[in-house]
Amino acid sequence: MPADSPGDACLYFVVDSAAGLILYVGETCRSNKRWQGIHGCKDYIASYQDLHYRYGMKTAVNAAFWWDAPVDRRARQELELSLILKWRSPFNKENWERWG
């Protein structure tokens, strides 16, 4: 995809492959623009990695994208929420009470 392209609709996942965890589930209609600028999840990832490093625990944090997500915003957001609740991803605000 060209760098100046706004990107496509997708669901994206922040995963720690070393721990086998889905840390965050998100959706966007502009995949190339979503991570530019401010995104709260960036701070969570930095803290997560810092704490793991401090205690000698390995991490392998990566982002994965699912391009077959619905183009319709409402349908994409409903799917996103169902995955957040199913996988209980700790960086999503819907699960903050559960994980502290």
Buried (B, 14 or more C-beta within 10 A) or exposed (E): EEEEEEBBBBBBBBBBEEBEBBBBBBBBBEBBEBBEEEEEBEEBBEEBBEEBEEEEEEBEBEBEBEEEBBEEEEEBEEBBBEBBEEBEBBBBEEBEEEEE
